[in-house]
Amino acid sequence: MEMNYVRRGAGKPLLLLHGIGGSWRSWQTILDELAAERDVLAVDLPGFGATPPLTGPVTVGTLADAVTTFLLRHDLLGIDVVGSSMGARLVLELARRGGVVGAVVALDPGGFWAGWQVPVFYHSIGLSVKLLKALQPLMPALTGNAVTRTLLLAQFSAHPWRVPAQAALDELRSYANAPSFEEALTNLVYGDEQQGAPRSSISAPLVIGWGRQDRVCWPGESKRALEKFPDARLYWFAQCGHLPQWDQPAETIRLILAATSGADFQDAAIAQCRPSPRARLPKAAVAVGIGVLAVGGLWLLLKKDKSALPGI
């Protein structure tokens, strides 16, 4: 299978793997800046974006196999790689296998849940995507308004009103239209537990980045990730949710370039200045957001009532 991908820039190759439901566009907030320094490939994983689904099961293992095949086909074995969420777990799996990738940056990896975190993740994400599917006709208006964008992205971002409207629209449309989403979600949560890598078994740089305000993969899960991957270095993003490329794009770029350069770096040099305190949403945006939600709710109610009538 050939995976859809975009390729930009020049220099040392760098591969970007999106999270569950996403596509190569999940990286649009940092893609061009990375391409100014590197030869960047951003792929659509099988069953997401414009890449057709796998013919067999959709698991972390089979997706990792598909990425490995892609790298072999394009003579890219040993490429530096960055993953987000499910993609972050994929890059950890590729690093564990050995000989597939070079330096690795895993941003808020999924798969290190325990106890109550398991059903909370599974049901909150699953229900959210069902709602997104129902709201697709209204999505341009909902993502275009700061208030409704905040309501839609509150679980994913520490300051969702700052997420670019186009990035939010592309991501939420991708979630709703990914044919492999449900199977990938089930296997990601309830499938085989992620295997670790013994200490000193991974020689290339390995950095796990985590948002302090992540409400999808909670910060406490980082401890289990480090227990399984003791060669990893942990980097904390302040004022950041599940997607650092949204909440802290400049800091994410600095981390990726530093971690994949092979040189030592200081966390303070990556963090530099933090964003200003949370800004208050304008009253006009609040009013428009409430109006759009009201219209959306009425539309869904009318649609439901219409579908219940005989012969409709």
NULO-439741 format. One record per residue (C-alpha): y, z, x; residue number from 0; residue in one letter; chain. Coordinates in steps of 0.001 Angstrom, whole numbers, plus 500000, padded with zeros to 6 digits. Each point is the difference from the previous one (the first is absolute). Layout:
// NULO-439741
+--------+--------+--------+-------+-------+--------+
!     py !     pz !     px ! romar ! mivex ! drendo !
+--------+--------+--------+-------+-------+--------+
!      Y !      Z !      X !   NUM !     A !      A !
...
+--------+--------+--------+-------+-------+--------+
This chain:
// NULO-439741
+--------+--------+--------+-------+-------+--------+
!     py !     pz !     px ! romar ! mivex ! drendo !
+--------+--------+--------+-------+-------+--------+
! 500000 ! 500000 ! 500000 !     0 !     M !      A !
! 503499 ! 499133 ! 501226 !     1 !     E !      A !
! 502610 ! 502637 ! 499210 !     2 !     M !      A !
! 503515 ! 499060 ! 498986 !     3 !     N !      A !
! 502560 ! 501099 ! 502565 !     4 !     Y !      A !
! 503510 ! 499456 ! 501285 !     5 !     V !      A !
! 500834 ! 499767 ! 503685 !     6 !     R !      A !
! 503453 ! 500524 ! 501432 !     7 !     R !      A !
! 501565 ! 500602 ! 503392 !     8 !     G !      A !
! 498752 ! 499606 ! 503540 !     9 !     A !      A !
! 498551 ! 502190 ! 502691 !    10 !     G !      A !
! 497015 ! 502326 ! 499992 !    11 !     K !      A !
! 498091 ! 499702 ! 496677 !    12 !     P !      A !
! 500215 ! 502824 ! 497453 !    13 !     L !      A !
! 497937 ! 500198 ! 496794 !    14 !     L !      A !
! 501227 ! 501750 ! 496816 !    15 !     L !      A !
! 497526 ! 501196 ! 497313 !    16 !     L !      A !
! 501388 ! 501033 ! 496612 !    17 !     H !      A !
! 498777 ! 502746 ! 497687 !    18 !     G !      A !
! 497982 ! 499851 ! 496785 !    19 !     I !      A !
! 501553 ! 497654 ! 497467 !    20 !     G !      A !
! 502530 ! 498671 ! 502492 !    21 !     G !      A !
! 500422 ! 496718 ! 501846 !    22 !     S !      A !
! 501688 ! 498713 ! 503139 !    23 !     W !      A !
! 503287 ! 500553 ! 498132 !    24 !     R !      A !
! 499420 ! 503751 ! 500253 !    25 !     S !      A !
! 501491 ! 499644 ! 503503 !    26 !     W !      A !
! 503098 ! 498009 ! 499024 !    27 !     Q !      A !
! 502362 ! 502902 ! 500781 !    28 !     T !      A !
! 499017 ! 499929 ! 503691 !    29 !     I !      A !
! 498307 ! 496621 ! 500554 !    30 !     L !      A !
! 502928 ! 498010 ! 501349 !    31 !     D !      A !
! 501121 ! 502801 ! 502313 !    32 !     E !      A !
! 496486 ! 500306 ! 501450 !    33 !     L !      A !
! 499849 ! 496206 ! 500363 !    34 !     A !      A !
! 503115 ! 500142 ! 502160 !    35 !     A !      A !
! 497836 ! 501781 ! 502597 !    36 !     E !      A !
! 496399 ! 498952 ! 499280 !    37 !     R !      A !
! 497816 ! 497176 ! 498665 !    38 !     D !      A !
! 499313 ! 501620 ! 496614 !    39 !     V !      A !
! 497153 ! 499123 ! 497639 !    40 !     L !      A !
! 500033 ! 501617 ! 496547 !    41 !     A !      A !
! 496900 ! 499266 ! 497928 !    42 !     V !      A !
! 498934 ! 500245 ! 496377 !    43 !     D !      A !
! 496719 ! 501906 ! 500048 !    44 !     L !      A !
! 497127 ! 498568 ! 497892 !    45 !     P !      A !
! 500653 ! 500511 ! 496282 !    46 !     G !      A !
! 503708 ! 500648 ! 500534 !    47 !     F !      A !
! 503029 ! 497733 ! 500139 !    48 !     G !      A !
! 498943 ! 496360 ! 500371 !    49 !     A !      A !
! 496607 ! 500665 ! 501629 !    50 !     T !      A !
! 496957 ! 499662 ! 497695 !    51 !     P !      A !
! 497679 ! 502990 ! 499535 !    52 !     P !      A !
! 496893 ! 500642 ! 502053 !    53 !     L !      A !
! 496755 ! 498771 ! 498495 !    54 !     T !      A !
! 498369 ! 503416 ! 500496 !    55 !     G !      A !
! 501111 ! 503627 ! 499808 !    56 !     P !      A !
! 503600 ! 500888 ! 500820 !    57 !     V !      A !
! 499871 ! 502963 ! 502385 !    58 !     T !      A !
! 501792 ! 501118 ! 503135 !    59 !     V !      A !
! 497000 ! 498696 ! 501942 !    60 !     G !      A !
! 499943 ! 496534 ! 498432 !    61 !     T !      A !
! 503774 ! 499633 ! 500278 !    62 !     L !      A !
! 499774 ! 500994 ! 503679 !    63 !     A !      A !
! 497280 ! 497368 ! 500443 !    64 !     D !      A !
! 502285 ! 497390 ! 498401 !    65 !     A !      A !
! 502885 ! 500923 ! 502325 !    66 !     V !      A !
! 497681 ! 499806 ! 503015 !    67 !     T !      A !
! 498853 ! 496533 ! 498938 !    68 !     T !      A !
! 503637 ! 498944 ! 499612 !    69 !     F !      A !
! 500792 ! 501225 ! 503515 !    70 !     L !      A !
! 496999 ! 498212 ! 501456 !    71 !     L !      A !
! 500941 ! 496765 ! 498259 !    72 !     R !      A !
! 503550 ! 500128 ! 501339 !    73 !     H !      A !
! 499056 ! 501252 ! 503476 !    74 !     D !      A !
! 501884 ! 503266 ! 499447 !    75 !     L !      A !
! 497460 ! 502655 ! 500959 !    76 !     L !      A !
! 501798 ! 502886 ! 501690 !    77 !     G !      A !
! 503206 ! 499479 ! 498007 !    78 !     I !      A !
! 502296 ! 502971 ! 499401 !    79 !     D !      A !
! 499877 ! 500979 ! 496348 !    80 !     V !      A !
! 501982 ! 502003 ! 497445 !    81 !     V !      A !
! 498657 ! 501123 ! 496648 !    82 !     G !      A !
! 501514 ! 501675 ! 496943 !    83 !     S !      A !
! 498067 ! 502270 ! 497593 !    84 !     S !      A !
! 496630 ! 498279 ! 499431 !    85 !     M !      A !
! 500978 ! 497626 ! 502802 !    86 !     G !      A !
! 500546 ! 503048 ! 502221 !    87 !     A !      A !
! 496455 ! 501133 ! 499320 !    88 !     R !      A !
! 498845 ! 496464 ! 500804 !    89 !     L !      A !
! 501695 ! 500022 ! 503400 !    90 !     V !      A !
! 498418 ! 503377 ! 500779 !    91 !     L !      A !
! 496613 ! 498559 ! 499087 !    92 !     E !      A !
! 500639 ! 496979 ! 502240 !    93 !     L !      A !
! 501029 ! 502293 ! 502850 !    94 !     A !      A !
! 496847 ! 502078 ! 499499 !    95 !     R !      A !
! 497784 ! 496925 ! 500300 !    96 !     R !      A !
! 501356 ! 499153 ! 503453 !    97 !     G !      A !
! 500793 ! 496614 ! 501494 !    98 !     G !      A !
! 501755 ! 498667 ! 496894 !    99 !     V !      A !
! 503626 ! 501124 ! 500267 !   100 !     V !      A !
! 502402 ! 501266 ! 502637 !   101 !     G !      A !
! 502704 ! 502584 ! 499342 !   102 !     A !      A !
! 499944 ! 501427 ! 496475 !   103 !     V !      A !
! 502672 ! 501470 ! 497720 !   104 !     V !      A !
! 498654 ! 501465 ! 496745 !   105 !     A !      A !
! 502715 ! 500861 ! 497466 !   106 !     L !      A !
! 498987 ! 502631 ! 497406 !   107 !     D !      A !
! 496289 ! 499080 ! 499954 !   108 !     P !      A !
! 497976 ! 500481 ! 496833 !   109 !     G !      A !
! 496527 ! 501479 ! 499973 !   110 !     G !      A !
! 500520 ! 503502 ! 501365 !   111 !     F !      A !
! 500242 ! 501754 ! 496647 !   112 !     W !      A !
! 498168 ! 503193 ! 499054 !   113 !     A !      A !
! 499581 ! 502072 ! 496851 !   114 !     G !      A !
! 502666 ! 499479 ! 497332 !   115 !     W !      A !
! 501612 ! 497209 ! 502036 !   116 !     Q !      A !
! 497119 ! 497640 ! 499190 !   117 !     V !      A !
! 500350 ! 499822 ! 496182 !   118 !     P !      A !
! 503803 ! 500270 ! 500186 !   119 !     V !      A !
! 500204 ! 496937 ! 502240 !   120 !     F !      A !
! 497426 ! 498001 ! 498055 !   121 !     Y !      A !
! 501339 ! 500616 ! 496503 !   122 !     H !      A !
! 503716 ! 499924 ! 500831 !   123 !     S !      A !
! 499729 ! 496673 ! 501819 !   124 !     I !      A !
! 497629 ! 498513 ! 497433 !   125 !     G !      A !
! 502178 ! 500976 ! 497038 !   126 !     L !      A !
! 503136 ! 498810 ! 501761 !   127 !     S !      A !
! 498563 ! 496529 ! 500497 !   128 !     V !      A !
! 498928 ! 499773 ! 496342 !   129 !     K !      A !
! 503577 ! 500819 ! 499001 !   130 !     L !      A !
! 501346 ! 497430 ! 502453 !   131 !     L !      A !
! 497805 ! 497312 ! 498461 !   132 !     K !      A !
! 501415 ! 500763 ! 496551 !   133 !     A !      A !
! 503574 ! 499985 ! 501311 !   134 !     L !      A !
! 499818 ! 496717 ! 501943 !   135 !     Q !      A !
! 502274 ! 498034 ! 497616 !   136 !     P !      A !
! 502704 ! 502637 ! 500542 !   137 !     L !      A !
! 499453 ! 500525 ! 503695 !   138 !     M !      A !
! 503023 ! 498023 ! 501298 !   139 !     P !      A !
! 502326 ! 502142 ! 497891 !   140 !     A !      A !
! 498191 ! 503245 ! 500787 !   141 !     L !      A !
! 499990 ! 499480 ! 503765 !   142 !     T !      A !
! 503555 ! 498671 ! 499927 !   143 !     G !      A !
! 501402 ! 503297 ! 498711 !   144 !     N !      A !
! 500244 ! 503037 ! 502285 !   145 !     A !      A !
! 498899 ! 502501 ! 497332 !   146 !     V !      A !
! 496940 ! 498153 ! 498747 !   147 !     T !      A !
! 499066 ! 498980 ! 503540 !   148 !     R !      A !
! 500091 ! 503684 ! 500891 !   149 !     T !      A !
! 497727 ! 500868 ! 497074 !   150 !     L !      A !
! 497517 ! 497269 ! 500938 !   151 !     L !      A !
! 499883 ! 500803 ! 503716 !   152 !     L !      A !
! 500400 ! 503795 ! 499949 !   153 !     A !      A !
! 496430 ! 500589 ! 501216 !   154 !     Q !      A !
! 500363 ! 497537 ! 502872 !   155 !     F !      A !
! 503483 ! 500525 ! 501382 !   156 !     S !      A !
! 502130 ! 502996 ! 500973 !   157 !     A !      A !
! 503136 ! 498138 ! 498860 !   158 !     H !      A !
! 498804 ! 497093 ! 497823 !   159 !     P !      A !
! 503474 ! 498969 ! 498822 !   160 !     W !      A !
! 500629 ! 498794 ! 503569 !   161 !     R !      A !
! 496957 ! 497715 ! 500040 !   162 !     V !      A !
! 501213 ! 496374 ! 499775 !   163 !     P !      A !
! 499498 ! 498693 ! 496475 !   164 !     A !      A !
! 498199 ! 496855 ! 501185 !   165 !     Q !      A !
! 497589 ! 502002 ! 502153 !   166 !     A !      A !
! 499222 ! 502270 ! 497053 !   167 !     A !      A !
! 499503 ! 497043 ! 497650 !   168 !     L !      A !
! 497685 ! 498171 ! 502404 !   169 !     D !      A !
! 497920 ! 503124 ! 500625 !   170 !     E !      A !
! 499592 ! 500980 ! 496343 !   171 !     L !      A !
! 499140 ! 496455 ! 498978 !   172 !     R !      A !
! 497390 ! 499905 ! 502747 !   173 !     S !      A !
! 498470 ! 503286 ! 498789 !   174 !     Y !      A !
! 499679 ! 498649 ! 496477 !   175 !     A !      A !
! 498476 ! 496657 ! 500988 !   176 !     N !      A !
! 497520 ! 500943 ! 502728 !   177 !     A !      A !
! 496480 ! 499104 ! 498789 !   178 !     P !      A !
! 498305 ! 502405 ! 502424 !   179 !     S !      A !
! 502230 ! 502998 ! 499291 !   180 !     F !      A !
! 497675 ! 502051 ! 497780 !   181 !     E !      A !
! 496874 ! 499496 ! 502113 !   182 !     E !      A !
! 501894 ! 500698 ! 503212 !   183 !     A !      A !
! 501514 ! 503155 ! 498498 !   184 !     L !      A !
! 496635 ! 501338 ! 498837 !   185 !     T !      A !
! 498289 ! 499319 ! 503324 !   186 !     N !      A !
! 502948 ! 501294 ! 502009 !   187 !     L !      A !
! 499847 ! 503342 ! 498166 !   188 !     V !      A !
! 496336 ! 500421 ! 499113 !   189 !     Y !      A !
! 498304 ! 497718 ! 502522 !   190 !     G !      A !
! 498711 ! 500853 ! 503458 !   191 !     D !      A !
! 501956 ! 502640 ! 501877 !   192 !     E !      A !
! 502031 ! 498677 ! 502906 !   193 !     Q !      A !
! 498158 ! 500428 ! 503289 !   194 !     Q !      A !
! 501927 ! 501330 ! 502948 !   195 !     G !      A !
! 500091 ! 499163 ! 503690 !   196 !     A !      A !
! 499029 ! 502563 ! 502663 !   197 !     P !      A !
! 502670 ! 501192 ! 502394 !   198 !     R !      A !
! 500677 ! 497576 ! 502883 !   199 !     S !      A !
! 498190 ! 497152 ! 498215 !   200 !     S !      A !
! 503254 ! 498157 ! 499160 !   201 !     I !      A !
! 501909 ! 499034 ! 503135 !   202 !     S !      A !
! 502818 ! 497929 ! 498467 !   203 !     A !      A !
! 503076 ! 501748 ! 498554 !   204 !     P !      A !
! 499328 ! 501454 ! 496539 !   205 !     L !      A !
! 502835 ! 501447 ! 497905 !   206 !     V !      A !
! 499763 ! 501358 ! 496465 !   207 !     I !      A !
! 503354 ! 500146 ! 498231 !   208 !     G !      A !
! 500473 ! 502171 ! 496914 !   209 !     W !      A !
! 502841 ! 500523 ! 497548 !   210 !     G !      A !
! 500922 ! 503648 ! 499482 !   211 !     R !      A !
! 500587 ! 499302 ! 496285 !   212 !     Q !      A !
! 496904 ! 497843 ! 499421 !   213 !     D !      A !
! 498782 ! 500610 ! 496437 !   214 !     R !      A !
! 497129 ! 497516 ! 500184 !   215 !     V !      A !
! 498233 ! 501109 ! 503174 !   216 !     C !      A !
! 501232 ! 503550 ! 500401 !   217 !     W !      A !
! 501244 ! 501157 ! 503431 !   218 !     P !      A !
! 497249 ! 502614 ! 500256 !   219 !     G !      A !
! 497460 ! 497180 ! 500171 !   220 !     E !      A !
! 501286 ! 499180 ! 503473 !   221 !     S !      A !
! 497983 ! 502924 ! 501378 !   222 !     K !      A !
! 496727 ! 498429 ! 498838 !   223 !     R !      A !
! 501072 ! 496619 ! 501371 !   224 !     A !      A !
! 500604 ! 501521 ! 503431 !   225 !     L !      A !
! 496689 ! 501853 ! 499882 !   226 !     E !      A !
! 498219 ! 496672 ! 499509 !   227 !     K !      A !
! 502199 ! 498140 ! 502507 !   228 !     F !      A !
! 500833 ! 502541 ! 502743 !   229 !     P !      A !
! 501337 ! 497277 ! 502288 !   230 !     D !      A !
! 502834 ! 499345 ! 497545 !   231 !     A !      A !
! 503576 ! 501164 ! 500370 !   232 !     R !      A !
! 501702 ! 501185 ! 496789 !   233 !     L !      A !
! 503579 ! 498981 ! 499237 !   234 !     Y !      A !
! 501947 ! 501497 ! 497082 !   235 !     W !      A !
! 502574 ! 498035 ! 497989 !   236 !     F !      A !
! 502591 ! 502338 ! 498490 !   237 !     A !      A !
! 501470 ! 499240 ! 496555 !   238 !     Q !      A !
! 497206 ! 497497 ! 499486 !   239 !     C !      A !
! 497348 ! 499363 ! 497369 !   240 !     G !      A !
! 496811 ! 497946 ! 500091 !   241 !     H !      A !
! 501533 ! 496785 ! 501352 !   242 !     L !      A !
! 502078 ! 500520 ! 503153 !   243 !     P !      A !
! 500854 ! 496304 ! 500079 !   244 !     Q !      A !
! 501960 ! 500637 ! 496774 !   245 !     W !      A !
! 501476 ! 503444 ! 500611 !   246 !     D !      A !
! 500599 ! 499854 ! 503761 !   247 !     Q !      A !
! 499865 ! 496313 ! 500993 !   248 !     P !      A !
! 501967 ! 500241 ! 503257 !   249 !     A !      A !
! 498015 ! 503042 ! 501136 !   250 !     E !      A !
! 496749 ! 498255 ! 499087 !   251 !     T !      A !
! 500955 ! 496985 ! 502095 !   252 !     I !      A !
! 500810 ! 502215 ! 502980 !   253 !     R !      A !
! 496680 ! 501824 ! 499655 !   254 !     L !      A !
! 497968 ! 496792 ! 499765 !   255 !     I !      A !
! 501677 ! 498375 ! 502986 !   256 !     L !      A !
! 499766 ! 503152 ! 502111 !   257 !     A !      A !
! 496397 ! 500823 ! 499093 !   258 !     A !      A !
! 498754 ! 496461 ! 500621 !   259 !     T !      A !
! 501925 ! 499573 ! 503254 !   260 !     S !      A !
! 497576 ! 502271 ! 501849 !   261 !     G !      A !
! 502857 ! 502054 ! 501422 !   262 !     A !      A !
! 500500 ! 503701 ! 499357 !   263 !     D !      A !
! 502673 ! 500940 ! 497479 !   264 !     F !      A !
! 501680 ! 503097 ! 498625 !   265 !     Q !      A !
! 500027 ! 500680 ! 496266 !   266 !     D !      A !
! 503730 ! 500802 ! 500131 !   267 !     A !      A !
! 500724 ! 496529 ! 501370 !   268 !     A !      A !
! 498154 ! 498433 ! 497055 !   269 !     I !      A !
! 501582 ! 502203 ! 497349 !   270 !     A !      A !
! 503588 ! 499693 ! 501315 !   271 !     Q !      A !
! 502363 ! 500763 ! 497103 !   272 !     C !      A !
! 498605 ! 500883 ! 496595 !   273 !     R !      A !
! 501376 ! 498516 ! 496761 !   274 !     P !      A !
! 502792 ! 501791 ! 498189 !   275 !     S !      A !
! 499189 ! 502483 ! 497202 !   276 !     P !      A !
! 498874 ! 498663 ! 496658 !   277 !     R !      A !
! 502739 ! 498108 ! 498206 !   278 !     A !      A !
! 500752 ! 500508 ! 496315 !   279 !     R !      A !
! 499150 ! 497062 ! 497770 !   280 !     L !      A !
! 503027 ! 498421 ! 498286 !   281 !     P !      A !
! 500410 ! 500845 ! 496300 !   282 !     K !      A !
! 500045 ! 496318 ! 499127 !   283 !     A !      A !
! 496610 ! 499522 ! 501654 !   284 !     A !      A !
! 498618 ! 502950 ! 498068 !   285 !     V !      A !
! 501227 ! 498576 ! 496697 !   286 !     A !      A !
! 498614 ! 496542 ! 500703 !   287 !     V !      A !
! 496702 ! 501466 ! 501181 !   288 !     G !      A !
! 499557 ! 502064 ! 496845 !   289 !     I !      A !
! 500791 ! 496939 ! 497894 !   290 !     G !      A !
! 497477 ! 497838 ! 501815 !   291 !     V !      A !
! 497302 ! 502658 ! 499638 !   292 !     L !      A !
! 500768 ! 500344 ! 496293 !   293 !     A !      A !
! 499724 ! 496247 ! 499482 !   294 !     V !      A !
! 496797 ! 499936 ! 502031 !   295 !     G !      A !
! 498472 ! 502810 ! 497987 !   296 !     G !      A !
! 500934 ! 498304 ! 496724 !   297 !     L !      A !
! 498523 ! 496720 ! 501224 !   298 !     W !      A !
! 496707 ! 501671 ! 500917 !   299 !     L !      A !
! 499873 ! 501810 ! 496651 !   300 !     L !      A !
! 500620 ! 496799 ! 498046 !   301 !     L !      A !
! 497431 ! 498156 ! 502072 !   302 !     K !      A !
! 497434 ! 502713 ! 499312 !   303 !     K !      A !
! 500721 ! 499995 ! 496264 !   304 !     D !      A !
! 499844 ! 496209 ! 499836 !   305 !     K !      A !
! 496646 ! 499879 ! 501772 !   306 !     S !      A !
! 498593 ! 502468 ! 497478 !   307 !     A !      A !
! 500744 ! 497706 ! 497007 !   308 !     L !      A !
! 497131 ! 497842 ! 498653 !   309 !     P !      A !
! 500078 ! 496436 ! 501231 !   310 !     G !      A !
! 502621 ! 500664 ! 502686 !   311 !     I !      A !
+--------+--------+--------+-------+-------+--------+
